Amino acid sequence: MEKVWSMLLILVLSVTFSDHSVVAHWWQNEKQATLSPTQNAASSLLFRIGGNVYPDGLYYVTFNIGNPPKPYYLDFDTGSDLTWLQCDAPCQQTQHCDKAPHPLYKPNINDIVLCKEQICASLDSKVCNNPNDQCDYSITYADQSSSLGVLIRGVFPLRFTDGSVHTPRLAFGCGYDQQSPSMGSVRPTDGILGLSNGGVSIISQLKIQGLTKNVIGHCLSGLGGGYLFFGDDFVPSSGVVWTPLSTTSLNKHYSPGSSAELSYKGKPSSVTGLQTAFDSGSSYTYFTSMAYETLISAVKKDLVGKPLKEAPEDNTLPLCWKGGKPFIFIGEAKPYFSSVVLSFGGGRNKAQFEIPPESYLIISKAGSVCLGILNGTEAGLDLLNLIGDTSMLNKLVIYDNEKKQIGWIPANCNRLPYSGTIH
């Protein structure tokens, strides 16, 4: 996950259970109905999403974990593979656990993953000296927040869209030492839900257990909320723009490679060969300095003669403008701006990812209109361009690890796809 802005964060899912007694009652009623993976053809999971890009700066999910299951809010992140929870392992005074929405997860010593296990190798732990040692992890994000802990297994009760209920044991991080820029304040989530294409990711583990196909789709509403699914039951049969996923490293990111070209207002720029990645762990979109400055120049040129003035006094984002009176809705500022387009692939059949003004602008609390595309070079992203949540609004974005492709299609993200089972 590229956590690269002070308010950035993060997309997460919300399921229906918010009361511990409700969860416990559901568990008692359903655990007898659990089927083994061999009894179930790969099905799908559907989740509601809550949150927004601004002003909350996050999307949240409630995942139920444990026996009996308890709810935890997890940052939904296609930019990292490790799922972790703050854990009572315990957190010592010399270590750090942020204040969080729920009590710390309490692991069992029998749940610990050992270095000799394949899932630990997928994590690429650097601290394994003996095969029978516990599998420790240490992860640091771009905003210098971090988590240190041990890999464990826990029960994840899940109801699939075919009506079956499964309780797979999945590996995740038990974090007992966390650092973040917001230390001392209440953290909005209990941890991270990692969904990249790494072997330790939750979706990869569900695939290995035969429960679902390794396909992820999310639809983020510009009004807030939306939905996410695992599996391919909700992939549209037509209309999706597909482009191949890069087979080069890029540290497990979902990337169409380094062939993107930048356009603004239908006019190609001189910026080509951009290395890009789709990352739901970033609220905003980040371009390298060259692409960012080229875009800023085109936007400012487009605004000449229009009734907008730069508003340096508004520090919501690096570049904001004010009108004759404070803006209330994006629709009021949208006519002054044009679409940004990233084109992937070569030849005539390039896959175009259009970012309309409402998917790169936000209205600040001061009533300014601010640019939600930021300078990634200044944020330490080097040559990587991140397509964040704001640029994926009102689109169904599909990460198909089965066919090694990524796709998108405009969608009404306020309306859930039909299913009798929604988390």
Number of C-alpha atoms within 10 A of each C-alpha: 26 27 23 25 18 10 18 22 28 30 32 30 27 24 19 15 17 15 10 14 11 12 17 16 12 15 17 11 9 16 14 10 11 16 13 15 17 10 11 16 13 20 19 23 23 27 23 22 28 21 23 26 28 19 13 15 20 26 31 28 28 25 24 22 19 17 13 17 19 23 23 26 25 26 28 29 26 26 27 27 27 25 24 24 23 31 23 16 18 17 16 11 8 6 12 19 24 20 17 17 14 14 14 22 20 14 17 11 9 8 13 21 23 21 23 15 13 13 21 22 16 14 19 16 18 11 13 18 11 11 11 12 14 20 28 24 21 16 14 16 14 14 16 12 16 16 24 20 22 22 25 24 19 19 17 20 23 17 20 24 19 16 12 18 19 22 21 19 18 20 24 26 27 29 29 21 22 22 16 18 11 11 14 11 11 11 15 18 24 27 23 28 30 25 29 26 23 20 22 26 24 22 27 21 20 20 18 14 17 18 25 24 23 25 26 24 22 27 29 31 26 23 13 19 22 27 25 27 23 26 25 20 19 19 17 12 7 7 10 16 16 20 20 18 20 19 12 12 10 14 13 20 26 27 27 26 22 19 15 24 22 23 22 21 14 11 11 15 14 12 15 17 15 22 19 26 24 23 29 32 31 30 32 31 26 28 27 24 17 14 22 19 14 18 20 16 11 17 19 11 10 15 14 11 7 10 11 17 14 15 16 13 10 19 12 20 17 14 19 24 21 22 17 8 8 15 19 15 14 16 12 13 22 16 10 15 18 18 17 22 20 21 20 25 18 11 6 6 10 16 19 18 19 17 19 18 21 23 26 22 21 24 26 22 14 14 18 25 30 23 22 27 25 25 19 22 17 13 17 14 17 12 16 19 27 29 24 29 31 27 28 28 28 23 21 24 25 26 26 23 18 12 11 15 18 24 22 23 18 16 15 17 23 17 11 15 14 10 14 10 15 18 23
